[in-house]
Protein backbone atom coordinates (compact mmCIF):
# COMPACT_ATOMS: atom_id res chain seq x y z
CA UNK A 1 0.00 0.00 0.00
CA UNK A 2 2.98 2.33 0.20
CA UNK A 3 4.16 4.48 -2.66
CA UNK A 4 7.74 3.99 -3.80
CA UNK A 5 8.69 7.43 -2.46
CA UNK A 6 7.42 6.39 1.01
CA UNK A 7 9.67 3.32 1.02
CA UNK A 8 12.98 4.70 -0.22
CA UNK A 9 15.36 5.35 2.64
CA UNK A 10 13.29 3.56 5.30
CA UNK A 11 14.90 1.03 7.58
CA UNK A 12 13.56 -2.44 6.82
CA UNK A 13 12.87 -3.19 10.49
CA UNK A 14 10.42 -0.26 10.66
CA UNK A 15 8.13 -2.32 8.43
CA UNK A 16 8.25 -5.43 10.59
CA UNK A 17 5.38 -5.71 13.06
CA UNK A 18 6.63 -4.23 16.38
CA UNK A 19 6.35 -7.48 18.39
CA UNK A 20 8.59 -9.28 15.84
CA UNK A 21 11.21 -6.57 15.24
CA UNK A 22 13.71 -7.78 17.82
CA UNK A 23 13.46 -11.36 16.54
CA UNK A 24 13.98 -10.20 12.94
CA UNK A 25 16.88 -7.96 13.97
CA UNK A 26 18.58 -10.87 15.78
CA UNK A 27 18.06 -13.14 12.76
CA UNK A 28 19.53 -10.63 10.32
CA UNK A 29 22.29 -9.65 12.74
CA UNK A 30 23.34 -13.29 13.05
CA UNK A 31 23.35 -13.55 9.25
CA UNK A 32 25.58 -10.46 8.98
CA UNK A 33 28.01 -11.48 11.74
CA UNK A 34 28.38 -15.07 10.57
CA UNK A 35 28.36 -14.01 6.91
CA UNK A 36 25.71 -16.56 6.00
CA UNK A 37 25.14 -15.75 2.36
CA UNK A 38 21.57 -17.06 1.99
CA UNK A 39 18.82 -17.49 4.57
CA UNK A 40 15.06 -17.71 4.74
CA UNK A 41 12.96 -15.63 7.10
CA UNK A 42 9.22 -15.25 7.61
CA UNK A 43 8.02 -12.03 9.26
CA UNK A 44 4.80 -10.10 9.53
CA UNK A 45 4.97 -6.73 7.81
CA UNK A 46 2.58 -3.96 8.87
CA UNK A 47 1.11 -2.66 5.64
CA UNK A 48 -0.13 0.90 5.22
CA UNK A 49 -3.75 -0.06 5.97
CA UNK A 50 -2.63 -1.34 9.39
CA UNK A 51 -3.15 -5.05 8.70
CA UNK A 52 -0.36 -7.61 8.57
CA UNK A 53 1.06 -9.47 5.61
CA UNK A 54 3.42 -12.35 6.31
CA UNK A 55 6.39 -12.34 3.95
CA UNK A 56 8.58 -15.35 3.27
CA UNK A 57 11.93 -13.88 2.34
CA UNK A 58 15.00 -15.37 0.76
CA UNK A 59 17.65 -13.04 2.14
CA UNK A 60 21.06 -12.67 0.49
CA UNK A 61 23.97 -10.70 1.84
CA UNK A 62 25.51 -8.04 -0.37
CA UNK A 63 29.32 -7.81 -0.24
CA UNK A 64 31.69 -5.09 -1.37
CA UNK A 65 34.88 -5.75 -3.36
CA UNK A 66 36.83 -6.45 -0.14
CA UNK A 67 34.33 -9.11 1.00
CA UNK A 68 32.75 -6.96 3.69
CA UNK A 69 29.02 -7.12 4.18
CA UNK A 70 27.38 -3.85 3.13
CA UNK A 71 23.73 -4.84 3.15
CA UNK A 72 21.24 -7.43 2.09
CA UNK A 73 18.68 -7.99 -0.59
CA UNK A 74 15.61 -10.15 -0.39
CA UNK A 75 13.06 -11.75 -2.63
CA UNK A 76 9.76 -11.85 -0.76
CA UNK A 77 6.55 -13.79 -1.23
CA UNK A 78 3.23 -13.27 0.50
CA UNK A 79 2.77 -16.37 2.70
CA UNK A 80 -0.12 -14.95 4.75
CA UNK A 81 -2.70 -17.50 3.58
CA UNK A 82 -0.36 -20.39 4.36
CA UNK A 83 0.49 -18.99 7.82
CA UNK A 84 -3.21 -18.55 8.64
CA UNK A 85 -3.95 -22.09 7.47
CA UNK A 86 -1.07 -23.43 9.59
CA UNK A 87 -2.36 -21.58 12.65
CA UNK A 88 -5.86 -23.00 12.15
CA UNK A 89 -4.35 -26.45 11.77
CA UNK A 90 -2.32 -26.03 15.01
CA UNK A 91 -5.45 -24.91 16.85
CA UNK A 92 -7.39 -27.84 15.43
CA UNK A 93 -4.64 -30.31 16.38
CA UNK A 94 -4.56 -28.92 19.91
CA UNK A 95 -8.33 -29.18 20.18
CA UNK A 96 -8.34 -32.80 18.97
CA UNK A 97 -5.36 -33.70 21.15
CA UNK A 98 -7.26 -32.35 24.13
CA UNK A 99 -10.42 -34.20 23.10
CA UNK A 100 -8.44 -37.42 22.74
CA UNK A 101 -7.27 -37.33 26.36
CA UNK A 102 -10.16 -35.63 28.16
CA UNK A 103 -13.72 -36.56 28.90
CA UNK A 104 -15.98 -34.11 27.11
CA UNK A 105 -18.50 -33.90 29.93
CA UNK A 106 -16.35 -33.62 33.06
CA UNK A 107 -13.09 -32.25 31.70
CA UNK A 108 -11.21 -34.99 33.55
CA UNK A 109 -8.59 -37.10 31.84
CA UNK A 110 -9.92 -40.25 30.22
CA UNK A 111 -8.71 -43.81 30.82
CA UNK A 112 -6.35 -43.77 27.83
CA UNK A 113 -4.48 -40.79 29.26
CA UNK A 114 -4.72 -42.21 32.79
CA UNK A 115 -2.82 -45.36 31.76
CA UNK A 116 -0.19 -43.31 29.92
CA UNK A 117 0.40 -41.09 32.96
CA UNK A 118 0.29 -44.07 35.32
CA UNK A 119 3.06 -45.73 33.32
CA UNK A 120 5.15 -42.52 33.36
CA UNK A 121 4.65 -42.10 37.10
CA UNK A 122 5.51 -45.74 37.76
CA UNK A 123 8.76 -45.28 35.83
CA UNK A 124 9.51 -42.09 37.78
CA UNK A 125 8.90 -43.89 41.08
CA UNK A 126 11.29 -46.66 40.11
CA UNK A 127 13.92 -44.25 38.75
CA UNK A 128 13.96 -41.95 41.80
CA UNK A 129 13.01 -44.52 44.44
CA UNK A 130 9.95 -42.55 45.49
CA UNK A 131 6.49 -43.56 46.59
CA UNK A 132 3.29 -43.27 44.61
CA UNK A 133 -0.24 -42.83 45.88
CA UNK A 134 -3.14 -43.93 43.72
CA UNK A 135 -6.66 -42.93 44.73
CA UNK A 136 -9.69 -44.79 43.43
CA UNK A 137 -13.03 -43.04 43.69
CA UNK A 138 -16.35 -44.73 43.10
CA UNK A 139 -19.74 -43.06 43.22
CA UNK A 140 -21.92 -45.65 44.93
CA UNK A 141 -25.22 -46.46 43.26
CA UNK A 142 -24.75 -43.88 40.53
CA UNK A 143 -27.10 -45.86 38.28
CA UNK A 144 -29.91 -45.16 40.76
CA UNK A 145 -29.26 -41.40 40.46
CA UNK A 146 -29.54 -41.61 36.67
CA UNK A 147 -32.60 -43.85 36.79
CA UNK A 148 -34.39 -41.75 39.42
CA UNK A 149 -33.54 -38.18 38.39
CA UNK A 150 -32.58 -38.63 34.73
CA UNK A 151 -29.32 -38.55 32.80
CA UNK A 152 -29.25 -34.77 32.65
CA UNK A 153 -29.21 -34.59 36.45
CA UNK A 154 -26.64 -37.40 36.54
CA UNK A 155 -24.41 -35.47 34.13
CA UNK A 156 -24.72 -32.37 36.29
CA UNK A 157 -23.85 -34.42 39.36
CA UNK A 158 -20.76 -35.87 37.64
CA UNK A 159 -19.65 -32.36 36.68
CA UNK A 160 -19.98 -31.23 40.31
CA UNK A 161 -17.90 -34.20 41.48
CA UNK A 162 -15.37 -33.39 38.74
CA UNK A 163 -15.17 -29.75 39.89
CA UNK A 164 -14.54 -30.87 43.49
CA UNK A 165 -11.78 -33.21 42.36
CA UNK A 166 -10.13 -30.57 40.17
CA UNK A 167 -10.21 -28.00 42.99
CA UNK A 168 -8.79 -30.42 45.54
CA UNK A 169 -6.17 -32.24 43.51
CA UNK A 170 -3.53 -31.31 40.97
N, C-alpha and C positions, 0 to 999 in steps of 0.2 A: 503493500500500500504506500510505500514511501516513493517519492520522486528521487531520481538519480542525484540531484543537487542536495537532497537531505541526507544522503548516505555518504557522499564523498567526505573523507576526513574524519569520520566517526570511528571511535574505537569499537572493535567487534564485540567486546564484552558488554557494551552498553545495550546491545540488542538482545542478549541472552536474558531470559526471565530472571529477575533478581534472586530468587531462591536457588538458582542453579549456577550463578556467576562464579562463585568461589570454586565449585567443582570443575567448571569449564576452564577456569584460569589455571588450576592445578594440573589438569590434563594437558593443556597446551604448554604450560611451563615445563612439565616433565619432558614433553616432546622436544622443546627447544634445548634444554640442558643436556639431554641424552642424545641429541641429534638424531632422533628417529625420523627417518625421511618421510614415511607414509604411515598415517594412522586413520582410524575411523572413530567418529564421535557423533553421538546423538544428543541434541540439546533443544529445549523449547525456546523459540524466539518470540518475543512480544512484538506483534505486528502493529501497524499504526492504529488499527481499529480497537486495539486493546486485547484482542484474543491471542491465543498461542498457536503457533505452528511448530511442530517438531521437525527439525531438519536432521537428516542423516548426512554426515559430511565426511568425504575423503579429504583429509588434510595433508598437504605436502609442504615441507619446509622449502624456503627459498634461500639459496646460498649466494654469497658474493664470490668474486674471483679468488679470494684467499681461503674460501671454504668456511667462512663465518656465516652464521645464520642471521639473515636480515629481515625475515618475515615469514609469512606462510600464505599459501593460497588453498582454496578449498572448492570442491565441486559438491554442491548440496542438492539433496532431493527431499521433497516433502514426504515424510513418513508418518504424518499425523494419523491417518486412517489405520495404519498398521499398529501404531502405539495404542490407540483407543481400543482396537480389537484385542490386543494382547492384555490390556488392563481388564477388559470385560471377561476374558478367558481366565485370568488369575482370580478374579472375584468369583467366577463360577466354580473354578476348581476348589477354592477355599470353602465355598458354600457346600459343595458336594462332599468334600473331605469331612467337614463338620457333621453333615447329615449321616455319613457312613459310620461315625463313631458315637453319635449321640442319639438318644431317644427323642423323637420329635415332640412328644407330649410333655415329658418331665424335664428335659434338658440335662438329664443325667447320662453318663457314659453307658453305652450298651455292652452286652456280654462280649462281643468281639473285641472291643477296646479293653474291657476288663481283663481278659485273658492275656492280651499283649502286655498290659501294664503289670499284671501279676508276674509274668515271666521276667520282665525287666527288674522288678523289685526283688524277686527271688535271687536273681543273679547278683544284684547289688548286695543283698544280705550275705550271700556266700563270699563275695569278693572282699567285703569290708568287715566280715565277722560281726554283723549287727543283728538285732532282732527285728521281727516283723509282726505286726498285729493285723489280723484280718477280722473284720466285723461283718457278721451276717445278720441281716434284718429281714424279718418276715412279718407281713401284716396278716394277723390271724383272721380267718373267716372273711377275707376280702370279697369272695364270691357272694356272700350274703349281702354285703353293702351294695354291690352291683345289682343283685337280683331284687333287693328291697327298694332301693332309691333310684335305680337306673344308672346306666353307664355314664351319662353326663355328670352325675353327682360323683360317681366312682372316679372319673377322670379328674374332677376338681379336687377330690380327696388325695389322689396320688400326687397332684401338683403341690398341694400343701405339705405333704410329707417330704417331697423333693426339696421344697424351699427350706424346710427345717434342716434337712441333711446338708444342704449347700451352705447354710448359714453357720452350722456347727462344725463342719469338717472342711478340710482343704482338699 
